[in-house]
Structure formats: C-alpha cells, structure tokens
Amino acid sequence: MSKEKINRKLEVAKQQLQEMQNKLNKEPPQERVTKNMCPPVPEMPDNKNMNEKNVPGVITGGPKRSNKYKQV
C-alpha cells in the first residue's frame, strides 16, 4: 500500500516538473504594434472673438453675451 502512495506522489511530482519545464521553455508573448489608420484631425483656428465680414443680404449674429441675467 505504501508503494502505491509513493508511486502516485512520484507521478504527481513528475507532472509538476514537466509543467514547470514547459512554462520555462515557452517563448514570451510579443506585444503587437497597432497602426493608427485614422487621418489626423485638423486643428480649429482660434477665432473666437472675430466675426466674419458682413455679407450683404445675410443676417449675422452679434457678439455673444453672458446668460447670467437671462430671464426664462
């Protein structure tokens, strides 16, 4: 009976040793490099306070004002 227990423990130890060797021999995974396929987005020009030139016959809004005292 004790011989069977020893053989089972030996088999388990052999399997663990084999698994450890497989982990060591395995190549580490390489990181994949992705390529950005989106075209670059153009930056918006900084013209916050500038109004476009007046075009005859077209109604354009004036400068923005604060909504602090706006009545609802």
N, C-alpha and C positions, 0 to 999 in steps of 0.2 A: 504494500500500500504506500509506503513512504517513497518507493522508487517511482511510482506513477506521479506523485505530487512533485517530485524533483524534476521529472521529465516535463511536466506541464509548465512549471516555472521556467525551465530552461527554454522551452519553445516560446513562451511569452517574452523572455529576455531577448531571444534571437529576433523576434518580430520587431521589438522596440529598437534594437540595434540597427536592423535593416531600414526602418523608417527614418532613423536619425541620419544614416548614411545617404538615403535618398534626398533628404532635405539639404544636406551639405553639398551634394553633387548637382543639385538643381540650379540652373542659371537664374540670377536675379532678374525680375521683370524689368524691361526697359520702358522708360517713360516715353509716351507717344507725343510727338510735337504736332500741334494742330496749326493750320494755316488760316489766317483771317481772310475770308473771301468777300467781306463787305467792303464796298468802296468807302474811302474816307468822307466824312460829312463836312461840308464847308462851314466855316465859322460865320456867324451872322455879323454884319458890320455894326459898329457901335454908333447908332444914330437915334438915340432915344429922344433927345430934345429938339431934333431937327425936323421941320415939316417939309414936305415936298413942295416944289414950286407950284404956284397956283395955275391950274389949267382952266381956261375959260369954259363956262357951262357946267363945271363939275363942283359940287358942294363938298368941301372937305371940313373935317372937324378941327376944332381949335386945340390948344394945348390941354393936356389932361389936368384935372383939378382934383383935389383931395375930396374924398367922400365922408369926411369927418362930420360935417354938419348937414348931410343929405337927409331929407325927410322922406319917410317911406309911406 
